[in-house]
Amino acid sequence: MTKSEKNLSDLPVTDDHLREHPISSEDAYQGKFLKLKKDIVKLPDGNETFREYLIHPGAIAIVPILDDGRIILERQFRYPVDAAMLEIPAGKLEVGEDPLLCAQRELLEETGYTATTWEFLGRIHPVISYSTEFIDIYLAKGLTAGERSLDEGEFLDVFAATLDEMHQWIAEGKITDVKTIISVYHLEKKLNKK
């Protein structure tokens, strides 16, 4: 190991030497659900620069597993990337909403399924360089099919796939959605513990 290579335990206990301090902050744009901020910050070396970032209310994602082990997925057109994406069910949090209740609501609305067992798998920050967004990921088991009720303007296909198919689609670039890829990692780790 060279002098520049360190272990985490070798690093300073605090992050004070890395922290940026806000000098000013302004709202650059306020949309229906996103706010764009532009801040001037003082860097650790004393210089100043700007940071533009989105304020996001947070979201949830669900890994719904059928009794046969297949995972419920969705195919939904995502305008910013101009493509129909393969992904697990997900949705944004309303202000002050409990993430688990949001996950239960979104699973029913988007897929028509309800679950008897819910387990928190982890939290991710998908775009830390320009957004405050976090996504809480839940495992849903004991699924029962029912009627879905999509939000107005929401269009998506619902289907089931095996974990092996999902691994293959990730390797082939058919699944590029980060929350879905990370959820496959969480599910794989969970299944290998048994």
C-alpha positions as CSV (number, residue, x, y, z in Angstrom):
1,M,0.0,0.0,0.0
2,T,1.4,3.4,-1.0
3,K,1.3,6.5,1.3
4,S,-1.8,7.8,-0.6
5,E,-3.7,4.6,-0.1
6,K,-5.4,4.4,3.3
7,N,-8.0,2.3,5.0
8,L,-11.2,3.9,6.3
9,S,-9.9,3.5,9.8
10,D,-6.8,5.6,8.9
11,L,-8.9,8.7,7.9
12,P,-9.8,11.5,10.3
13,V,-12.8,10.9,12.6
14,T,-14.6,14.1,11.5
15,D,-15.3,15.5,8.1
16,D,-14.4,19.1,9.0
17,H,-11.5,19.2,6.6
18,L,-13.9,18.2,3.7
19,R,-17.0,20.2,4.6
20,E,-18.2,23.1,2.4
21,H,-20.0,26.0,4.2
22,P,-22.9,27.9,2.6
23,I,-22.4,31.6,2.2
24,S,-25.7,32.3,0.3
25,S,-28.6,30.4,-1.1
26,E,-31.3,31.2,-3.6
27,D,-34.2,29.4,-5.3
28,A,-33.4,29.1,-9.0
29,Y,-36.6,27.3,-9.8
30,Q,-39.7,26.0,-8.0
31,G,-41.7,23.4,-9.8
32,K,-44.7,21.3,-8.8
33,F,-42.5,18.8,-6.9
34,L,-38.9,19.8,-7.4
35,K,-37.0,22.9,-6.3
36,L,-33.7,23.9,-7.9
37,K,-31.3,25.7,-5.5
38,K,-28.1,27.7,-6.3
39,D,-25.8,28.2,-3.3
40,I,-22.5,29.9,-3.0
41,V,-20.2,27.9,-0.8
42,K,-16.8,28.3,0.9
43,L,-14.5,25.4,0.1
44,P,-12.1,23.8,2.7
45,D,-9.2,25.7,1.1
46,G,-11.0,29.0,1.6
47,N,-12.0,29.5,-2.1
48,E,-15.7,30.1,-3.1
49,T,-17.7,28.3,-5.8
50,F,-21.4,27.6,-6.5
51,R,-23.5,24.4,-6.0
52,E,-26.7,23.8,-8.0
53,Y,-28.9,21.0,-6.6
54,L,-32.5,19.7,-6.6
55,I,-34.5,19.5,-3.4
56,H,-36.4,16.2,-3.6
57,P,-39.0,14.9,-1.1
58,G,-37.6,11.4,-1.1
59,A,-39.0,8.2,-2.5
60,I,-39.6,4.5,-1.9
61,A,-39.0,1.4,-3.9
62,I,-40.4,-2.1,-3.5
63,V,-39.0,-5.5,-4.3
64,P,-42.3,-7.5,-4.4
65,I,-41.6,-11.3,-4.5
66,L,-44.2,-13.8,-5.5
67,D,-44.5,-17.2,-3.7
68,D,-42.6,-18.8,-6.7
69,G,-39.7,-16.4,-6.2
70,R,-40.3,-14.2,-9.2
71,I,-40.1,-10.4,-8.7
72,I,-42.9,-8.1,-9.9
73,L,-41.4,-5.5,-12.2
74,E,-42.7,-2.6,-14.3
75,R,-42.0,-1.2,-17.7
76,Q,-42.6,2.6,-17.7
77,F,-41.7,5.4,-20.1
78,R,-39.3,7.8,-18.5
79,Y,-39.3,11.2,-20.3
80,P,-35.9,12.5,-19.3
81,V,-34.1,9.5,-20.9
82,D,-36.7,9.1,-23.7
83,A,-37.1,5.3,-23.1
84,A,-39.3,2.7,-21.5
85,M,-37.4,1.5,-18.5
86,L,-37.5,-1.9,-16.6
87,E,-37.7,-1.2,-12.9
88,I,-39.2,-2.2,-9.6
89,P,-42.3,-0.4,-8.3
90,A,-41.5,2.9,-6.7
91,G,-43.0,6.3,-5.9
92,K,-42.2,9.6,-4.3
93,L,-43.1,10.5,-0.7
94,E,-45.7,13.1,0.1
95,V,-44.5,15.7,2.6
96,G,-44.4,14.0,6.1
97,E,-45.6,10.6,4.7
98,D,-44.3,7.5,6.5
99,P,-42.1,5.6,3.9
100,L,-43.6,2.2,4.7
101,L,-47.2,3.5,4.2
102,C,-46.0,5.1,1.0
103,A,-44.6,1.7,-0.2
104,Q,-47.8,-0.1,0.6
105,R,-49.8,2.5,-1.2
106,E,-47.6,2.6,-4.3
107,L,-47.5,-1.3,-4.6
108,L,-51.3,-1.4,-4.6
109,E,-51.8,1.6,-6.9
110,E,-49.2,0.5,-9.5
111,T,-49.4,-3.3,-9.5
112,G,-52.7,-4.2,-7.7
113,Y,-50.8,-6.3,-5.2
114,T,-50.9,-6.2,-1.4
115,A,-48.3,-7.8,0.9
116,T,-48.6,-9.4,4.3
117,T,-44.8,-9.1,5.1
118,W,-42.7,-5.9,4.7
119,E,-39.0,-5.6,5.5
120,F,-36.8,-2.5,5.1
121,L,-33.7,-3.4,3.0
122,G,-31.9,-0.1,3.0
123,R,-31.6,3.5,1.9
124,I,-29.8,4.8,-1.2
125,H,-28.9,8.3,-2.4
126,P,-29.1,7.8,-6.2
127,V,-27.7,11.2,-7.4
128,I,-25.6,12.6,-4.5
129,S,-23.8,15.2,-6.7
130,Y,-27.0,17.2,-7.5
131,S,-30.0,16.1,-5.5
132,T,-31.1,15.5,-2.0
133,E,-33.2,12.5,-3.1
134,F,-33.1,9.3,-1.0
135,I,-34.9,6.1,-1.8
136,D,-35.9,3.7,1.0
137,I,-36.1,0.1,-0.4
138,Y,-38.6,-2.4,1.0
139,L,-39.0,-6.2,0.4
140,A,-42.7,-7.2,0.1
141,K,-43.7,-10.8,0.5
142,G,-47.0,-12.7,0.9
143,L,-48.4,-11.0,-2.2
144,T,-52.1,-11.1,-3.1
145,A,-53.2,-9.9,-6.5
146,G,-56.0,-7.3,-6.8
147,E,-57.0,-4.3,-8.8
148,R,-54.5,-1.5,-9.5
149,S,-55.5,2.1,-9.6
150,L,-52.9,4.1,-11.5
151,D,-52.5,7.9,-10.9
152,E,-53.9,10.1,-13.6
153,G,-51.3,10.3,-16.4
154,E,-49.5,7.2,-15.2
155,F,-49.1,4.4,-17.7
156,L,-47.0,1.2,-17.1
157,D,-46.8,-2.5,-17.8
158,V,-46.6,-5.0,-14.9
159,F,-44.8,-8.3,-15.3
160,A,-42.8,-10.9,-13.3
161,A,-39.2,-12.0,-13.8
162,T,-36.7,-14.3,-12.0
163,L,-33.7,-13.0,-10.2
164,D,-31.5,-14.7,-12.9
165,E,-33.4,-12.9,-15.6
166,M,-32.8,-9.6,-13.8
167,H,-29.1,-10.3,-13.5
168,Q,-29.0,-11.1,-17.2
169,W,-30.8,-7.9,-18.1
170,I,-28.5,-5.8,-15.9
171,A,-25.5,-7.4,-17.6
172,E,-27.0,-6.7,-21.1
173,G,-27.9,-3.1,-20.2
174,K,-31.6,-3.7,-20.4
175,I,-31.9,-2.7,-16.8
176,T,-30.0,0.5,-16.0
177,D,-32.2,1.9,-13.3
178,V,-30.0,2.3,-10.2
179,K,-32.7,1.6,-7.6
180,T,-33.5,-1.7,-9.4
181,I,-29.9,-2.7,-9.7
182,I,-29.2,-1.9,-6.1
183,S,-32.3,-3.8,-5.0
184,V,-31.1,-6.9,-6.9
185,Y,-27.9,-6.6,-4.8
186,H,-29.9,-6.3,-1.6
187,L,-32.1,-9.2,-2.5
188,E,-29.2,-11.4,-3.5
189,K,-27.5,-10.7,-0.2
190,K,-30.7,-11.5,1.7
191,L,-31.3,-14.8,-0.1
192,N,-27.7,-15.9,0.4
193,K,-28.0,-15.5,4.2
194,K,-30.6,-18.3,4.3
